[in-house]
């Protein structure tokens, strides 16, 4: 039961965090009207993942390991691009907000009508297919298929469901906490936090590609803490779920993580801390031409 | 810069999302159910706290499905690794206790390592795994294939019935000679009658007690077990090499001879039963099984310890193996033409060596065959045994 629960928690945590930060951001900047885009994206990702998972689990055809790795790896890298964009988008708006140019930002956000939907789709969908496969394979246990003794049991399914529910609850709590923070603090902390999350996703994607042998060095470990690290524990589920921390991290993973996190964090903090420049930077009606 | 990024990036991933279902469709593979059929490409894996049991450690090349059931208390993972134990060919993670998950992976012929990782840490519980060559990629046999299979099965059934009938004729005549104490004629008939037995030995062996009752050797006698069948009479007909041997009485001879005939009648009845069928893998395995008989009994001269007519049995085993192989050869030609060519050659080489030992319409006594010649024969048997071990995979593929 606990084991199933931690799987659900781990799989759901990252998506819950990204979505809750996004929702908190929209609410804080007074654009609750755009929230539907997030929910459409979440709904879309959940529905597509569950549908594909069901087809692959119960239908006549399954997915090869190679295909699973390719999907997981490529979606991870696309997700990193989007979360990075989201971080800077929020940071840029934060500056503009501080310069009280709210109206122009709204139109800028309106210029990417699908961007919010896509972020939500990726945040949920990146791990979505894998999670859906886990959910559906545990539903087979309810009918006694695939269980050790052939007897039906609700336990694994209930565990995974409770784990996912916990992730959602944590997301809600983070949202509630986040909306009470002052704007600058909120943007700084959530952004910095998301840089670490995205770094983890990138490292995870690299690990996938190493496992599938698109990249070398799977067995050149930067560190291996498995001697004292309990991968079946609650803290491991949280560290894995939030930061994609792996107790056996390859040099390539560690290097990519550092190469991503250090410059992005630097650029992000510089962007957040820059003095408001609203007076010298008027709103541009054609933002695509702007090069700051 | 920030806004430029936003507009540029938003389009590429959308295209990726749009393409994802296509990629999924292209990467799909057949789902297989380990419960039904004897599909050799579907393997059950039972992962426990300290164990990793596979339903088979061998499979033919193609799309393999591992159905991993977690019987432990921790979340487990299952890996298929290359023979170096490092390269990952496939993995399935997050298998919760008391659930199962499937790993589907395309695997070529070769040696591999399987590993279960209960608790998701460490190197896991490892085991060796062998994938046999096959031209097939796991798709269902074509229509012409199933025709070939059906023909091979029909032909083999006819061969077994024919040999069993000839065995009964020979055995009945042999029993009469034994009872009449016409030992010289009985000795001459003994190896001739037995060759029909040796040609279908693997079939006879599948009928439980029939084989030990008819063909048990003295050396294999268990304490307290009653010795019956061919070899008791063999010893009585060739008592020269035996020490402290008490000849059988007329009564004992009659009882043993009658039982041998009765058992042969049972065998004929069993192989002629309407529901008696020979699955294609049974035929292919039987071919190898007969050659193994040669290696373990005939080469050593243990089979016919008193009569030294081992070479007759040798030839009969090889005949049976070749007939079984030739029955499935059309299928092998389709699936693995190289293997067929290799088997043709090795069968011919072995036959050449055997022919060199012929004398009259039979063979020389095996005790006159020197160590060098035995070694040559043994080498030829081994050379044939290796490709023959790949026959079943090539046929079932």
Interface residues (C-beta under 8 A of the other chain):
Chain A: X3 X4 X6 X7 X11 X52 X56 X59 X60 X61 X62 X63 X64 X65 X66 X67 X70 X71 X74 X75 X78 X81 X82 X85 X88 X89 X91 X92 X108 X111 X112 X114 X115 X118 X121 X122 X130 X133 X134 X137 X138 X140 X141 X145 X146 X147 X148 X153 X155 X156 X159 X160 X211 X212 X213 X218 X219 X226 X229 X231 X232 X247 X271 X287 X288 X290 X291 X292
Chain B: X1 X2 X3 X4 X5 X6 X7 X9 X10 X12 X13 X14 X16 X17 X20 X23 X24 X27 X28 X29 X30 X31 X46 X63 X65 X67 X69 X70 X71 X73 X74 X75 X86 X87 X88 X89 X90 X91 X92 X94 X95 X96 X97 X98 X99 X100 X101 X102 X103 X104 X105 X106 X119 X120 X121 X122
